Amino acid sequence: MAFLGVLVVVLMLPAVAQGQRGRGQGRGAEAQAPPPTGERVRVKTGHANIQTGPTSGNEVLVLAAKGTVLPVLARRGEWVQVGLSPELRKTGMVMRWYKNESNGWVHDSMLEVVKPADK
């Protein structure tokens, strides 16, 4: 009887794993982005990973070079949702093919706020 119980668990694992996929990752870049807040940030490190969601476990879309200025769309804890411009696809290091993402997430330790006079 124990063998039958183990067999049922093993056969159910793929279905359970499929149902769990993507949980805890937050809203990804494929979700509709909020409008810009008016705030802008600049990459202050050598480069910043722009990811599909607000955790380090999400896929990296593009590496933005130091000095790149990005519009802020939202904030979630230590993560900043930023808009992705068509120009960034040319100046950044694209890590995978875009799927029409218009936004991504960057850890705030990679960024500095751009003051209006600094534009």
JOGIKA-V549158 format. One line per field, one symbol per residue. phi: phi as a letter, one per 20 degrees, with the letter a starting at -180 (. if undefined). burial: + if it has 24 or more other ideal C-beta (glycine too) atoms within 12 Angstrom, else -. A space follows every 50 residues. Layout:
# JOGIKA-V549158
phi->???
burial->???
This chain:
# JOGIKA-V549158
phi->.fgffffffffeggfffffegnfmemfeffffeffgenfcccfddgacfd dfbebfeefeebeefgnfdcfedacbmedcecedegfffeeeefeaffdm fdbbccfffeccfefgfeg
burial->-------------------------++++---+-----+++++----+++ +++++--++++++++--+++++++----+++++++--+---+-----+-- ++++++++-+++-------
